[in-house]
Every structure is written in structure tokens, then in C-alpha cells.
Amino acid sequence: MKMNKGGYIFSFIFMILFILDVFISFFACYRQKKRRFGIKANNNFERYIDVKYDDKLLNKIYNNCIYIEK
């Protein structure tokens, strides 16, 4: 079964949104880890992530997350 042009466009847009979601989720969790160790944000993007995705929100989203201290 062939996909029409609209299907390709929808699939492409969905793929781009999924990749952005994975990137933002990864970076928000990475910044949370750095915040736990007391490392301050170095640039505007990190400061934005710290404000938009604070620990309270991330703990709500990833409520089964287990933190391992080294």
C-alpha cells in the first residue's frame, strides 16, 4: 500500500516533533542532574530549561525515576 503525499508530510512533521521532544526531555533531565550537583546554568538555553522544567515538574513527569549517587 502506497502512502499519499499528505501521509509523507504528516509522518515527516511527526518525526521532527518526536525528535525535538526527545532532545528537550533529555536535556531537561541532564540539567536536573547538574542542578542536583550544584552546577549553575552557563547560557540562556540552560537558564530557560531551569525555569521551564524545574525539579517539581520533572518529578511529576518522571515519577518512577530513581536517582543513583556516586
mmCIF file of the N, C-alpha and C atoms, coordinates in Angstrom:
data_MODEL
# 
_entry.id   MODEL 
# 
loop_
_atom_site.group_PDB 
_atom_site.id 
_atom_site.type_symbol 
_atom_site.label_atom_id 
_atom_site.label_alt_id 
_atom_site.label_comp_id 
_atom_site.label_asym_id 
_atom_site.label_entity_id 
_atom_site.label_seq_id 
_atom_site.pdbx_PDB_ins_code 
_atom_site.Cartn_x 
_atom_site.Cartn_y 
_atom_site.Cartn_z 
_atom_site.occupancy 
_atom_site.B_iso_or_equiv 
_atom_site.pdbx_formal_charge 
_atom_site.auth_seq_id 
_atom_site.auth_comp_id 
_atom_site.auth_asym_id 
_atom_site.auth_atom_id 
_atom_site.pdbx_PDB_model_num 
ATOM 1   N N  . MET A 1 1  ? 0.844  -1.161 0.000  1.00 0.00 ? 1  MET A N  1 
ATOM 2   C CA . MET A 1 1  ? 0.000  0.000  0.000  1.00 0.00 ? 1  MET A CA 1 
ATOM 3   C C  . MET A 1 1  ? 0.900  1.238  0.000  1.00 0.00 ? 1  MET A C  1 
ATOM 4   N N  . LYS A 1 2  ? 0.671  2.134  -0.942 1.00 0.00 ? 2  LYS A N  1 
ATOM 5   C CA . LYS A 1 2  ? 1.457  3.357  -1.050 1.00 0.00 ? 2  LYS A CA 1 
ATOM 6   C C  . LYS A 1 2  ? 0.831  4.464  -0.221 1.00 0.00 ? 2  LYS A C  1 
ATOM 7   N N  . MET A 1 3  ? 1.682  5.277  0.358  1.00 0.00 ? 3  MET A N  1 
ATOM 8   C CA . MET A 1 3  ? 1.211  6.412  1.129  1.00 0.00 ? 3  MET A CA 1 
ATOM 9   C C  . MET A 1 3  ? 1.110  7.614  0.193  1.00 0.00 ? 3  MET A C  1 
ATOM 10  N N  . ASN A 1 4  ? 0.071  8.409  0.372  1.00 0.00 ? 4  ASN A N  1 
ATOM 11  C CA . ASN A 1 4  ? -0.056 9.601  -0.466 1.00 0.00 ? 4  ASN A CA 1 
ATOM 12  C C  . ASN A 1 4  ? 0.848  10.704 0.068  1.00 0.00 ? 4  ASN A C  1 
ATOM 13  N N  . LYS A 1 5  ? 0.894  11.829 -0.635 1.00 0.00 ? 5  LYS A N  1 
ATOM 14  C CA . LYS A 1 5  ? 1.783  12.924 -0.270 1.00 0.00 ? 5  LYS A CA 1 
ATOM 15  C C  . LYS A 1 5  ? 1.467  13.480 1.117  1.00 0.00 ? 5  LYS A C  1 
ATOM 16  N N  . GLY A 1 6  ? 0.195  13.562 1.474  1.00 0.00 ? 6  GLY A N  1 
ATOM 17  C CA . GLY A 1 6  ? -0.197 14.049 2.788  1.00 0.00 ? 6  GLY A CA 1 
ATOM 18  C C  . GLY A 1 6  ? 0.316  13.151 3.896  1.00 0.00 ? 6  GLY A C  1 
ATOM 19  N N  . GLY A 1 7  ? 0.341  11.852 3.651  1.00 0.00 ? 7  GLY A N  1 
ATOM 20  C CA . GLY A 1 7  ? 0.865  10.909 4.637  1.00 0.00 ? 7  GLY A CA 1 
ATOM 21  C C  . GLY A 1 7  ? 2.357  11.106 4.875  1.00 0.00 ? 7  GLY A C  1 
ATOM 22  N N  . TYR A 1 8  ? 3.103  11.366 3.800  1.00 0.00 ? 8  TYR A N  1 
ATOM 23  C CA . TYR A 1 8  ? 4.534  11.627 3.946  1.00 0.00 ? 8  TYR A CA 1 
ATOM 24  C C  . TYR A 1 8  ? 4.784  12.910 4.739  1.00 0.00 ? 8  TYR A C  1 
ATOM 25  N N  . ILE A 1 9  ? 4.007  13.946 4.437  1.00 0.00 ? 9  ILE A N  1 
ATOM 26  C CA . ILE A 1 9  ? 4.173  15.220 5.139  1.00 0.00 ? 9  ILE A CA 1 
ATOM 27  C C  . ILE A 1 9  ? 3.837  15.048 6.616  1.00 0.00 ? 9  ILE A C  1 
ATOM 28  N N  . PHE A 1 10 ? 2.726  14.379 6.915  1.00 0.00 ? 10 PHE A N  1 
ATOM 29  C CA . PHE A 1 10 ? 2.340  14.130 8.305  1.00 0.00 ? 10 PHE A CA 1 
ATOM 30  C C  . PHE A 1 10 ? 3.414  13.323 9.026  1.00 0.00 ? 10 PHE A C  1 
ATOM 31  N N  . SER A 1 11 ? 3.921  12.290 8.391  1.00 0.00 ? 11 SER A N  1 
ATOM 32  C CA . SER A 1 11 ? 4.967  11.455 9.007  1.00 0.00 ? 11 SER A CA 1 
ATOM 33  C C  . SER A 1 11 ? 6.234  12.253 9.271  1.00 0.00 ? 11 SER A C  1 
ATOM 34  N N  . PHE A 1 12 ? 6.603  13.117 8.336  1.00 0.00 ? 12 PHE A N  1 
ATOM 35  C CA . PHE A 1 12 ? 7.805  13.929 8.492  1.00 0.00 ? 12 PHE A CA 1 
ATOM 36  C C  . PHE A 1 12 ? 7.647  14.915 9.651  1.00 0.00 ? 12 PHE A C  1 
ATOM 37  N N  . ILE A 1 13 ? 6.511  15.591 9.721  1.00 0.00 ? 13 ILE A N  1 
ATOM 38  C CA . ILE A 1 13 ? 6.255  16.547 10.804 1.00 0.00 ? 13 ILE A CA 1 
ATOM 39  C C  . ILE A 1 13 ? 6.230  15.826 12.146 1.00 0.00 ? 13 ILE A C  1 
ATOM 40  N N  . PHE A 1 14 ? 5.586  14.667 12.213 1.00 0.00 ? 14 PHE A N  1 
ATOM 41  C CA . PHE A 1 14 ? 5.541  13.882 13.447 1.00 0.00 ? 14 PHE A CA 1 
ATOM 42  C C  . PHE A 1 14 ? 6.937  13.457 13.869 1.00 0.00 ? 14 PHE A C  1 
ATOM 43  N N  . MET A 1 15 ? 7.765  13.056 12.924 1.00 0.00 ? 15 MET A N  1 
ATOM 44  C CA . MET A 1 15 ? 9.126  12.636 13.227 1.00 0.00 ? 15 MET A CA 1 
ATOM 45  C C  . MET A 1 15 ? 9.937  13.803 13.792 1.00 0.00 ? 15 MET A C  1 
ATOM 46  N N  . ILE A 1 16 ? 9.813  14.986 13.198 1.00 0.00 ? 16 ILE A N  1 
ATOM 47  C CA . ILE A 1 16 ? 10.537 16.165 13.678 1.00 0.00 ? 16 ILE A CA 1 
ATOM 48  C C  . ILE A 1 16 ? 10.084 16.522 15.096 1.00 0.00 ? 16 ILE A C  1 
ATOM 49  N N  . LEU A 1 17 ? 8.778  16.510 15.357 1.00 0.00 ? 17 LEU A N  1 
ATOM 50  C CA . LEU A 1 17 ? 8.265  16.813 16.693 1.00 0.00 ? 17 LEU A CA 1 
ATOM 51  C C  . LEU A 1 17 ? 8.735  15.787 17.716 1.00 0.00 ? 17 LEU A C  1 
ATOM 52  N N  . PHE A 1 18 ? 8.780  14.526 17.338 1.00 0.00 ? 18 PHE A N  1 
ATOM 53  C CA . PHE A 1 18 ? 9.255  13.472 18.234 1.00 0.00 ? 18 PHE A CA 1 
ATOM 54  C C  . PHE A 1 18 ? 10.729 13.665 18.572 1.00 0.00 ? 18 PHE A C  1 
ATOM 55  N N  . ILE A 1 19 ? 11.542 13.996 17.586 1.00 0.00 ? 19 ILE A N  1 
ATOM 56  C CA . ILE A 1 19 ? 12.972 14.222 17.819 1.00 0.00 ? 19 ILE A CA 1 
ATOM 57  C C  . ILE A 1 19 ? 13.170 15.415 18.744 1.00 0.00 ? 19 ILE A C  1 
ATOM 58  N N  . LEU A 1 20 ? 12.412 16.498 18.536 1.00 0.00 ? 20 LEU A N  1 
ATOM 59  C CA . LEU A 1 20 ? 12.503 17.659 19.426 1.00 0.00 ? 20 LEU A CA 1 
ATOM 60  C C  . LEU A 1 20 ? 12.091 17.306 20.847 1.00 0.00 ? 20 LEU A C  1 
ATOM 61  N N  . ASP A 1 21 ? 11.050 16.494 20.998 1.00 0.00 ? 21 ASP A N  1 
ATOM 62  C CA . ASP A 1 21 ? 10.584 16.079 22.318 1.00 0.00 ? 21 ASP A CA 1 
ATOM 63  C C  . ASP A 1 21 ? 11.657 15.258 23.038 1.00 0.00 ? 21 ASP A C  1 
ATOM 64  N N  . VAL A 1 22 ? 12.284 14.359 22.328 1.00 0.00 ? 22 VAL A N  1 
ATOM 65  C CA . VAL A 1 22 ? 13.347 13.534 22.923 1.00 0.00 ? 22 VAL A CA 1 
ATOM 66  C C  . VAL A 1 22 ? 14.520 14.420 23.344 1.00 0.00 ? 22 VAL A C  1 
ATOM 67  N N  . PHE A 1 23 ? 14.906 15.362 22.494 1.00 0.00 ? 23 PHE A N  1 
ATOM 68  C CA . PHE A 1 23 ? 16.022 16.254 22.808 1.00 0.00 ? 23 PHE A CA 1 
ATOM 69  C C  . PHE A 1 23 ? 15.717 17.094 24.046 1.00 0.00 ? 23 PHE A C  1 
ATOM 70  N N  . ILE A 1 24 ? 14.545 17.703 24.101 1.00 0.00 ? 24 ILE A N  1 
ATOM 71  C CA . ILE A 1 24 ? 14.184 18.556 25.232 1.00 0.00 ? 24 ILE A CA 1 
ATOM 72  C C  . ILE A 1 24 ? 14.074 17.723 26.510 1.00 0.00 ? 24 ILE A C  1 
ATOM 73  N N  . SER A 1 25 ? 13.482 16.541 26.425 1.00 0.00 ? 25 SER A N  1 
ATOM 74  C CA . SER A 1 25 ? 13.360 15.675 27.601 1.00 0.00 ? 25 SER A CA 1 
ATOM 75  C C  . SER A 1 25 ? 14.731 15.269 28.122 1.00 0.00 ? 25 SER A C  1 
ATOM 76  N N  . PHE A 1 26 ? 15.615 14.885 27.224 1.00 0.00 ? 26 PHE A N  1 
ATOM 77  C CA . PHE A 1 26 ? 16.970 14.506 27.629 1.00 0.00 ? 26 PHE A CA 1 
ATOM 78  C C  . PHE A 1 26 ? 17.683 15.672 28.289 1.00 0.00 ? 26 PHE A C  1 
ATOM 79  N N  . PHE A 1 27 ? 17.617 16.840 27.653 1.00 0.00 ? 27 PHE A N  1 
ATOM 80  C CA . PHE A 1 27 ? 18.353 17.979 28.176 1.00 0.00 ? 27 PHE A CA 1 
ATOM 81  C C  . PHE A 1 27 ? 17.771 18.464 29.501 1.00 0.00 ? 27 PHE A C  1 
ATOM 82  N N  . ALA A 1 28 ? 16.444 18.389 29.665 1.00 0.00 ? 28 ALA A N  1 
ATOM 83  C CA . ALA A 1 28 ? 15.831 18.781 30.941 1.00 0.00 ? 28 ALA A CA 1 
ATOM 84  C C  . ALA A 1 28 ? 16.301 17.859 32.068 1.00 0.00 ? 28 ALA A C  1 
ATOM 85  N N  . CYS A 1 29 ? 16.360 16.565 31.801 1.00 0.00 ? 29 CYS A N  1 
ATOM 86  C CA . CYS A 1 29 ? 16.844 15.616 32.818 1.00 0.00 ? 29 CYS A CA 1 
ATOM 87  C C  . CYS A 1 29 ? 18.333 15.803 33.082 1.00 0.00 ? 29 CYS A C  1 
ATOM 88  N N  . TYR A 1 30 ? 19.085 16.113 32.062 1.00 0.00 ? 30 TYR A N  1 
ATOM 89  C CA . TYR A 1 30 ? 20.513 16.373 32.219 1.00 0.00 ? 30 TYR A CA 1 
ATOM 90  C C  . TYR A 1 30 ? 20.749 17.612 33.081 1.00 0.00 ? 30 TYR A C  1 
ATOM 91  N N  . ARG A 1 31 ? 19.955 18.667 32.837 1.00 0.00 ? 31 ARG A N  1 
ATOM 92  C CA . ARG A 1 31 ? 20.074 19.881 33.651 1.00 0.00 ? 31 ARG A CA 1 
ATOM 93  C C  . ARG A 1 31 ? 19.645 19.623 35.091 1.00 0.00 ? 31 ARG A C  1 
ATOM 94  N N  . GLN A 1 32 ? 18.646 18.775 35.293 1.00 0.00 ? 32 GLN A N  1 
ATOM 95  C CA . GLN A 1 32 ? 18.223 18.442 36.651 1.00 0.00 ? 32 GLN A CA 1 
ATOM 96  C C  . GLN A 1 32 ? 19.370 17.754 37.389 1.00 0.00 ? 32 GLN A C  1 
ATOM 97  N N  . LYS A 1 33 ? 20.058 16.863 36.718 1.00 0.00 ? 33 LYS A N  1 
ATOM 98  C CA . LYS A 1 33 ? 21.199 16.181 37.329 1.00 0.00 ? 33 LYS A CA 1 
ATOM 99  C C  . LYS A 1 33 ? 22.287 17.191 37.695 1.00 0.00 ? 33 LYS A C  1 
ATOM 100 N N  . LYS A 1 34 ? 22.578 18.120 36.791 1.00 0.00 ? 34 LYS A N  1 
ATOM 101 C CA . LYS A 1 34 ? 23.590 19.127 37.067 1.00 0.00 ? 34 LYS A CA 1 
ATOM 102 C C  . LYS A 1 34 ? 23.151 20.041 38.217 1.00 0.00 ? 34 LYS A C  1 
ATOM 103 N N  . ARG A 1 35 ? 21.866 20.367 38.298 1.00 0.00 ? 35 ARG A N  1 
ATOM 104 C CA . ARG A 1 35 ? 21.366 21.186 39.407 1.00 0.00 ? 35 ARG A CA 1 
ATOM 105 C C  . ARG A 1 35 ? 21.537 20.468 40.730 1.00 0.00 ? 35 ARG A C  1 
ATOM 106 N N  . ARG A 1 36 ? 21.319 19.153 40.740 1.00 0.00 ? 36 ARG A N  1 
ATOM 107 C CA . ARG A 1 36 ? 21.482 18.378 41.973 1.00 0.00 ? 36 ARG A CA 1 
ATOM 108 C C  . ARG A 1 36 ? 22.916 18.436 42.489 1.00 0.00 ? 36 ARG A C  1 
ATOM 109 N N  . PHE A 1 37 ? 23.881 18.565 41.583 1.00 0.00 ? 37 PHE A N  1 
ATOM 110 C CA . PHE A 1 37 ? 25.284 18.677 41.976 1.00 0.00 ? 37 PHE A CA 1 
ATOM 111 C C  . PHE A 1 37 ? 25.720 20.122 42.157 1.00 0.00 ? 37 PHE A C  1 
ATOM 112 N N  . GLY A 1 38 ? 24.782 21.064 42.050 1.00 0.00 ? 38 GLY A N  1 
ATOM 113 C CA . GLY A 1 38 ? 25.080 22.469 42.307 1.00 0.00 ? 38 GLY A CA 1 
ATOM 114 C C  . GLY A 1 38 ? 25.742 23.207 41.165 1.00 0.00 ? 38 GLY A C  1 
ATOM 115 N N  . ILE A 1 39 ? 25.682 22.670 39.960 1.00 0.00 ? 39 ILE A N  1 
ATOM 116 C CA . ILE A 1 39 ? 26.304 23.321 38.807 1.00 0.00 ? 39 ILE A CA 1 
ATOM 117 C C  . ILE A 1 39 ? 25.300 24.310 38.215 1.00 0.00 ? 39 ILE A C  1 
ATOM 118 N N  . LYS A 1 40 ? 25.713 25.577 38.101 1.00 0.00 ? 40 LYS A N  1 
ATOM 119 C CA . LYS A 1 40 ? 24.826 26.623 37.598 1.00 0.00 ? 40 LYS A CA 1 
ATOM 120 C C  . LYS A 1 40 ? 24.749 26.583 36.084 1.00 0.00 ? 40 LYS A C  1 
ATOM 121 N N  . ALA A 1 41 ? 23.665 27.162 35.561 1.00 0.00 ? 41 ALA A N  1 
ATOM 122 C CA . ALA A 1 41 ? 23.463 27.234 34.112 1.00 0.00 ? 41 ALA A CA 1 
ATOM 123 C C  . ALA A 1 41 ? 24.515 28.147 33.490 1.00 0.00 ? 41 ALA A C  1 
ATOM 124 N N  . ASN A 1 42 ? 25.054 27.742 32.332 1.00 0.00 ? 42 ASN A N  1 
ATOM 125 C CA . ASN A 1 42 ? 26.115 28.502 31.666 1.00 0.00 ? 42 ASN A CA 1 
ATOM 126 C C  . ASN A 1 42 ? 25.606 29.450 30.592 1.00 0.00 ? 42 ASN A C  1 
ATOM 127 N N  . ASN A 1 43 ? 24.423 29.195 30.042 1.00 0.00 ? 43 ASN A N  1 
ATOM 128 C CA . ASN A 1 43 ? 23.936 30.021 28.942 1.00 0.00 ? 43 ASN A CA 1 
ATOM 129 C C  . ASN A 1 43 ? 22.423 30.216 29.064 1.00 0.00 ? 43 ASN A C  1 
ATOM 130 N N  . ASN A 1 44 ? 21.867 30.982 28.134 1.00 0.00 ? 44 ASN A N  1 
ATOM 131 C CA . ASN A 1 44 ? 20.440 31.313 28.188 1.00 0.00 ? 44 ASN A CA 1 
ATOM 132 C C  . ASN A 1 44 ? 19.555 30.082 28.009 1.00 0.00 ? 44 ASN A C  1 
ATOM 133 N N  . PHE A 1 45 ? 19.964 29.146 27.168 1.00 0.00 ? 45 PHE A N  1 
ATOM 134 C CA . PHE A 1 45 ? 19.153 27.943 26.964 1.00 0.00 ? 45 PHE A CA 1 
ATOM 135 C C  . PHE A 1 45 ? 19.056 27.127 28.252 1.00 0.00 ? 45 PHE A C  1 
ATOM 136 N N  . GLU A 1 46 ? 20.167 26.975 28.945 1.00 0.00 ? 46 GLU A N  1 
ATOM 137 C CA . GLU A 1 46 ? 20.151 26.234 30.205 1.00 0.00 ? 46 GLU A CA 1 
ATOM 138 C C  . GLU A 1 46 ? 19.326 26.961 31.257 1.00 0.00 ? 46 GLU A C  1 
ATOM 139 N N  . ARG A 1 47 ? 19.405 28.291 31.287 1.00 0.00 ? 47 ARG A N  1 
ATOM 140 C CA . ARG A 1 47 ? 18.577 29.048 32.230 1.00 0.00 ? 47 ARG A CA 1 
ATOM 141 C C  . ARG A 1 47 ? 17.097 28.884 31.904 1.00 0.00 ? 47 ARG A C  1 
ATOM 142 N N  . TYR A 1 48 ? 16.752 28.887 30.619 1.00 0.00 ? 48 TYR A N  1 
ATOM 143 C CA . TYR A 1 48 ? 15.368 28.674 30.202 1.00 0.00 ? 48 TYR A CA 1 
ATOM 144 C C  . TYR A 1 48 ? 14.884 27.290 30.635 1.00 0.00 ? 48 TYR A C  1 
ATOM 145 N N  . ILE A 1 49 ? 15.702 26.270 30.432 1.00 0.00 ? 49 ILE A N  1 
ATOM 146 C CA . ILE A 1 49 ? 15.342 24.910 30.839 1.00 0.00 ? 49 ILE A CA 1 
ATOM 147 C C  . ILE A 1 49 ? 15.153 24.843 32.353 1.00 0.00 ? 49 ILE A C  1 
ATOM 148 N N  . ASP A 1 50 ? 16.025 25.528 33.104 1.00 0.00 ? 50 ASP A N  1 
ATOM 149 C CA . ASP A 1 50 ? 15.912 25.530 34.559 1.00 0.00 ? 50 ASP A CA 1 
ATOM 150 C C  . ASP A 1 50 ? 14.604 26.163 35.027 1.00 0.00 ? 50 ASP A C  1 
ATOM 151 N N  . VAL A 1 51 ? 14.155 27.210 34.337 1.00 0.00 ? 51 VAL A N  1 
ATOM 152 C CA . VAL A 1 51 ? 12.909 27.883 34.717 1.00 0.00 ? 51 VAL A CA 1 
ATOM 153 C C  . VAL A 1 51 ? 11.700 27.089 34.247 1.00 0.00 ? 51 VAL A C  1 
ATOM 154 N N  . LYS A 1 52 ? 11.717 26.669 33.002 1.00 0.00 ? 52 LYS A N  1 
ATOM 155 C CA . LYS A 1 52 ? 10.555 25.996 32.407 1.00 0.00 ? 52 LYS A CA 1 
ATOM 156 C C  . LYS A 1 52 ? 10.371 24.582 32.948 1.00 0.00 ? 52 LYS A C  1 
ATOM 157 N N  . TYR A 1 53 ? 11.453 23.851 33.151 1.00 0.00 ? 53 TYR A N  1 
ATOM 158 C CA . TYR A 1 53 ? 11.400 22.452 33.597 1.00 0.00 ? 53 TYR A CA 1 
ATOM 159 C C  . TYR A 1 53 ? 12.113 22.329 34.942 1.00 0.00 ? 53 TYR A C  1 
ATOM 160 N N  . ASP A 1 54 ? 11.495 22.867 35.971 1.00 0.00 ? 54 ASP A N  1 
ATOM 161 C CA . ASP A 1 54 ? 12.091 22.811 37.303 1.00 0.00 ? 54 ASP A CA 1 
ATOM 162 C C  . ASP A 1 54 ? 11.941 21.403 37.885 1.00 0.00 ? 54 ASP A C  1 
ATOM 163 N N  . ASP A 1 55 ? 12.548 21.187 39.055 1.00 0.00 ? 55 ASP A N  1 
ATOM 164 C CA . ASP A 1 55 ? 12.545 19.857 39.673 1.00 0.00 ? 55 ASP A CA 1 
ATOM 165 C C  . ASP A 1 55 ? 11.140 19.361 39.990 1.00 0.00 ? 55 ASP A C  1 
ATOM 166 N N  . LYS A 1 56 ? 10.270 20.259 40.403 1.00 0.00 ? 56 LYS A N  1 
ATOM 167 C CA . LYS A 1 56 ? 8.898  19.864 40.735 1.00 0.00 ? 56 LYS A CA 1 
ATOM 168 C C  . LYS A 1 56 ? 8.180  19.283 39.510 1.00 0.00 ? 56 LYS A C  1 
ATOM 169 N N  . LEU A 1 57 ? 8.317  19.947 38.368 1.00 0.00 ? 57 LEU A N  1 
ATOM 170 C CA . LEU A 1 57 ? 7.667  19.459 37.149 1.00 0.00 ? 57 LEU A CA 1 
ATOM 171 C C  . LEU A 1 57 ? 8.292  18.146 36.676 1.00 0.00 ? 57 LEU A C  1 
ATOM 172 N N  . LEU A 1 58 ? 9.616  18.063 36.696 1.00 0.00 ? 58 LEU A N  1 
ATOM 173 C CA . LEU A 1 58 ? 10.275 16.839 36.241 1.00 0.00 ? 58 LEU A CA 1 
ATOM 174 C C  . LEU A 1 58 ? 9.961  15.657 37.143 1.00 0.00 ? 58 LEU A C  1 
ATOM 175 N N  . ASN A 1 59 ? 9.857  15.892 38.455 1.00 0.00 ? 59 ASN A N  1 
ATOM 176 C CA . ASN A 1 59 ? 9.476  14.802 39.354 1.00 0.00 ? 59 ASN A CA 1 
ATOM 177 C C  . ASN A 1 59 ? 8.043  14.346 39.104 1.00 0.00 ? 59 ASN A C  1 
ATOM 178 N N  . LYS A 1 60 ? 7.197  15.261 38.667 1.00 0.00 ? 60 LYS A N  1 
ATOM 179 C CA . LYS A 1 60 ? 5.815  14.895 38.331 1.00 0.00 ? 60 LYS A CA 1 
ATOM 180 C C  . LYS A 1 60 ? 5.774  14.083 37.028 1.00 0.00 ? 60 LYS A C  1 
ATOM 181 N N  . ILE A 1 61 ? 6.571  14.492 36.050 1.00 0.00 ? 61 ILE A N  1 
ATOM 182 C CA . ILE A 1 61 ? 6.582  13.799 34.753 1.00 0.00 ? 61 ILE A CA 1 
ATOM 183 C C  . ILE A 1 61 ? 7.241  12.427 34.874 1.00 0.00 ? 61 ILE A C  1 
ATOM 184 N N  . TYR A 1 62 ? 8.407  12.388 35.511 1.00 0.00 ? 62 TYR A N  1 
ATOM 185 C CA . TYR A 1 62 ? 9.169  11.144 35.648 1.00 0.00 ? 62 TYR A CA 1 
ATOM 186 C C  . TYR A 1 62 ? 9.071  10.657 37.088 1.00 0.00 ? 62 TYR A C  1 
ATOM 187 N N  . ASN A 1 63 ? 7.881  10.303 37.510 1.00 0.00 ? 63 ASN A N  1 
ATOM 188 C CA . ASN A 1 63 ? 7.656  9.953  38.915 1.00 0.00 ? 63 ASN A CA 1 
ATOM 189 C C  . ASN A 1 63 ? 8.263  8.609  39.306 1.00 0.00 ? 63 ASN A C  1 
ATOM 190 N N  . ASN A 1 64 ? 8.661  7.770  38.387 1.00 0.00 ? 64 ASN A N  1 
ATOM 191 C CA . ASN A 1 64 ? 9.294  6.493  38.715 1.00 0.00 ? 64 ASN A CA 1 
ATOM 192 C C  . ASN A 1 64 ? 10.813 6.547  38.600 1.00 0.00 ? 64 ASN A C  1 
ATOM 193 N N  . CYS A 1 65 ? 11.351 7.748  38.458 1.00 0.00 ? 65 CYS A N  1 
ATOM 194 C CA . CYS A 1 65 ? 12.789 7.919  38.285 1.00 0.00 ? 65 CYS A CA 1 
ATOM 195 C C  . CYS A 1 65 ? 13.513 7.618  39.602 1.00 0.00 ? 65 CYS A C  1 
ATOM 196 N N  . ILE A 1 66 ? 14.611 6.912  39.512 1.00 0.00 ? 66 ILE A N  1 
ATOM 197 C CA . ILE A 1 66 ? 15.431 6.582  40.677 1.00 0.00 ? 66 ILE A CA 1 
ATOM 198 C C  . ILE A 1 66 ? 16.793 7.271  40.483 1.00 0.00 ? 66 ILE A C  1 
ATOM 199 N N  . TYR A 1 67 ? 17.208 8.043  41.474 1.00 0.00 ? 67 TYR A N  1 
ATOM 200 C CA . TYR A 1 67 ? 18.464 8.754  41.406 1.00 0.00 ? 67 TYR A CA 1 
ATOM 201 C C  . TYR A 1 67 ? 19.540 7.953  42.118 1.00 0.00 ? 67 TYR A C  1 
ATOM 202 N N  . ILE A 1 68 ? 20.656 7.771  41.443 1.00 0.00 ? 68 ILE A N  1 
ATOM 203 C CA . ILE A 1 68 ? 21.766 6.996  41.988 1.00 0.00 ? 68 ILE A CA 1 
ATOM 204 C C  . ILE A 1 68 ? 22.914 7.954  42.238 1.00 0.00 ? 68 ILE A C  1 
ATOM 205 N N  . GLU A 1 69 ? 23.369 8.011  43.465 1.00 0.00 ? 69 GLU A N  1 
ATOM 206 C CA . GLU A 1 69 ? 24.502 8.861  43.834 1.00 0.00 ? 69 GLU A CA 1 
ATOM 207 C C  . GLU A 1 69 ? 25.777 8.053  43.716 1.00 0.00 ? 69 GLU A C  1 
ATOM 208 N N  . LYS A 1 70 ? 26.828 8.666  43.168 1.00 0.00 ? 70 LYS A N  1 
ATOM 209 C CA . LYS A 1 70 ? 28.119 8.002  43.033 1.00 0.00 ? 70 LYS A CA 1 
ATOM 210 C C  . LYS A 1 70 ? 28.958 8.232  44.236 1.00 0.00 ? 70 LYS A C  1 
# 
